[in-house]
Amino acid sequence: MHIDAAALDQAVARKAFTGVVTVDVGDRRTFERCEGFLHRGLRVPTTAQTRFAVASGSKTFTALAVMRLVEDGRLGLDQPVREILGADLPLIDDAVTIEELLTHTSGIGDYLDEEGEWEPSDFVLTVPVHTLTTASAFLPMLEGHPQKFPPGERFSYCNGGYMVLAVVLERIADEPYHDLVQRLVLDPAGLEKTGFPRLDELPGDAALGYLFEEGDLVNTLRLPVRGNGDGGAFTTADDLHRFWMAFLEGRIVRPDTVEEMIHPRHDVEDENKRYGIGVWLHRTAPAVIMEGYDAGVSFRSTHLVDSRTTVSVLGNSSEGAWPVIFTVAEAIDAELA
């Protein structure tokens, strides 16, 4: 796959991109570019081994954990979530199913509604960030949001739906969300550099998330201290390619489950993409996508199924990676044409 060097230079400069761009084909890396610092104050440069936060990109891990429990017969896709929630979150329609939460068609009210006026620099969390260490700790924020539309009526991206799924996972498995995802998803895929570190206890090879393209203001007070069901994992370019290969080869969930997850369910015109179960899909071609956008995070990883090619852009500022992501997307479209 060819990425035009001049176009990439312009994209890097447009928003002062700091991060990593990689292309992996099979077992070979064919392109790599690293820009800026993982820690601006100490001027520590990013490398291809830097761990970056991926925000909503890690919804895919939540979806895979759910599908593992579906395979084991402990959950059903058509199962009403009310059976697990009991009296909690009474404003969620009793008819909402696990599948509708997975596919963003539940219609439930969202504690972080991206269809509204939201900016990544906003303070959106209504409880102290240091308390958000388990899925159940999010319950007070998930309360009080009326149903937006009847379950199954249409696609509407919903962060709260994936937090409800995390609560479901903890209750069904009787195990903390992070431990469950590690055991069912990350370990089978061999992802040694991927996980959910606390933002106030990041390892030295993890990139700080900066709100803006300039300055040292980081995202620590705007996000949960530890990511959970709707986002917040850290990973590397290497692990992303390793993940896609493991997923599509059926090493996390069965091949029939993989096919179910990557089958297009919804055309999402506003995003110029389609959606399956826990993954975005290219609008026309066989390519699967993880994407994330949050305070201090701009990220997309695309895997071209037929050529076993992974193209990842990982950035550690809120807006900095988007010009690069869109430029790389043009190269992907040309490759798939």
Secondary structure in CASP SS format (residue, H / E / C, confidence):
PFRMAT SS
TARGET T0000
AUTHOR 0000-0000-0000
METHOD secondary structure of the structure
MODEL  1
M C 1.00
H C 1.00
I C 1.00
D C 1.00
A H 1.00
A H 1.00
A H 1.00
L H 1.00
D H 1.00
Q H 1.00
A H 1.00
V H 1.00
A H 1.00
R H 1.00
K C 1.00
A C 1.00
F C 1.00
T C 1.00
G E 1.00
V E 1.00
V E 1.00
T E 1.00
V E 1.00
D E 1.00
V E 1.00
G C 1.00
D C 1.00
R E 1.00
R E 1.00
T E 1.00
F E 1.00
E E 1.00
R E 1.00
C E 1.00
E E 1.00
G C 1.00
F E 1.00
L E 1.00
H E 1.00
R C 1.00
G C 1.00
L C 1.00
R C 1.00
V E 1.00
P E 1.00
T C 1.00
T C 1.00
A C 1.00
Q C 1.00
T C 1.00
R E 1.00
F E 1.00
A E 1.00
V C 1.00
A H 1.00
S H 1.00
G H 1.00
S H 1.00
K H 1.00
T H 1.00
F H 1.00
T H 1.00
A H 1.00
L H 1.00
A H 1.00
V H 1.00
M H 1.00
R H 1.00
L H 1.00
V H 1.00
E H 1.00
D C 1.00
G C 1.00
R C 1.00
L C 1.00
G C 1.00
L C 1.00
D C 1.00
Q C 1.00
P E 1.00
V C 1.00
R H 1.00
E H 1.00
I H 1.00
L H 1.00
G C 1.00
A C 1.00
D C 1.00
L C 1.00
P C 1.00
L C 1.00
I C 1.00
D C 1.00
D C 1.00
A C 1.00
V C 1.00
T E 1.00
I H 1.00
E H 1.00
E H 1.00
L H 1.00
L H 1.00
T C 1.00
H C 1.00
T C 1.00
S C 1.00
G C 1.00
I C 1.00
G C 1.00
D C 1.00
Y C 1.00
L C 1.00
D C 1.00
E C 1.00
E C 1.00
G C 1.00
E C 1.00
W C 1.00
E C 1.00
P C 1.00
S C 1.00
D C 1.00
F C 1.00
V C 1.00
L C 1.00
T C 1.00
V C 1.00
P C 1.00
V H 1.00
H H 1.00
T H 1.00
L C 1.00
T C 1.00
T C 1.00
A C 1.00
S H 1.00
A H 1.00
F H 1.00
L H 1.00
P H 1.00
M H 1.00
L H 1.00
E C 1.00
G C 1.00
H C 1.00
P C 1.00
Q C 1.00
K C 1.00
F C 1.00
P C 1.00
P C 1.00
G C 1.00
E C 1.00
R C 1.00
F C 1.00
S C 1.00
Y C 1.00
C C 1.00
N H 1.00
G H 1.00
G H 1.00
Y H 1.00
M H 1.00
V H 1.00
L H 1.00
A H 1.00
V H 1.00
V H 1.00
L H 1.00
E H 1.00
R H 1.00
I H 1.00
A H 1.00
D C 1.00
E C 1.00
P C 1.00
Y H 1.00
H H 1.00
D H 1.00
L H 1.00
V H 1.00
Q H 1.00
R H 1.00
L H 1.00
V H 1.00
L H 1.00
D H 1.00
P H 1.00
A H 1.00
G C 1.00
L C 1.00
E C 1.00
K C 1.00
T C 1.00
G E 1.00
F C 1.00
P C 1.00
R C 1.00
L H 1.00
D H 1.00
E H 1.00
L C 1.00
P C 1.00
G C 1.00
D C 1.00
A E 1.00
A C 1.00
L C 1.00
G C 1.00
Y E 1.00
L C 1.00
F C 1.00
E C 1.00
E C 1.00
G C 1.00
D C 1.00
L C 1.00
V E 1.00
N C 1.00
T C 1.00
L C 1.00
R C 1.00
L C 1.00
P C 1.00
V C 1.00
R C 1.00
G C 1.00
N E 1.00
G C 1.00
D C 1.00
G E 1.00
G C 1.00
A C 1.00
F E 1.00
T E 1.00
T C 1.00
A H 1.00
D H 1.00
D H 1.00
L H 1.00
H H 1.00
R H 1.00
F H 1.00
W H 1.00
M H 1.00
A H 1.00
F H 1.00
L H 1.00
E C 1.00
G C 1.00
R C 1.00
I C 1.00
V C 1.00
R C 1.00
P H 1.00
D H 1.00
T H 1.00
V H 1.00
E H 1.00
E H 1.00
M H 1.00
I H 1.00
H C 1.00
P C 1.00
R C 1.00
H E 1.00
D E 1.00
V E 1.00
E H 1.00
D H 1.00
E H 1.00
N C 1.00
K E 1.00
R E 1.00
Y E 1.00
G C 1.00
I C 1.00
G C 1.00
V C 1.00
W E 1.00
L E 1.00
H C 1.00
R C 1.00
T C 1.00
A C 1.00
P C 1.00
A E 1.00
V E 1.00
I E 1.00
M E 1.00
E E 1.00
G E 1.00
Y E 1.00
D E 1.00
A C 1.00
G C 1.00
V E 1.00
S E 1.00
F E 1.00
R E 1.00
S E 1.00
T E 1.00
H E 1.00
L E 1.00
V C 1.00
D C 1.00
S C 1.00
R C 1.00
T E 1.00
T E 1.00
V E 1.00
S E 1.00
V E 1.00
L E 1.00
G E 1.00
N C 1.00
S E 1.00
S C 1.00
E C 1.00
G C 1.00
A C 1.00
W H 1.00
P H 1.00
V H 1.00
I H 1.00
F H 1.00
T H 1.00
V H 1.00
A H 1.00
E H 1.00
A H 1.00
I H 1.00
D H 1.00
A H 1.00
E H 1.00
L H 1.00
A C 1.00
END
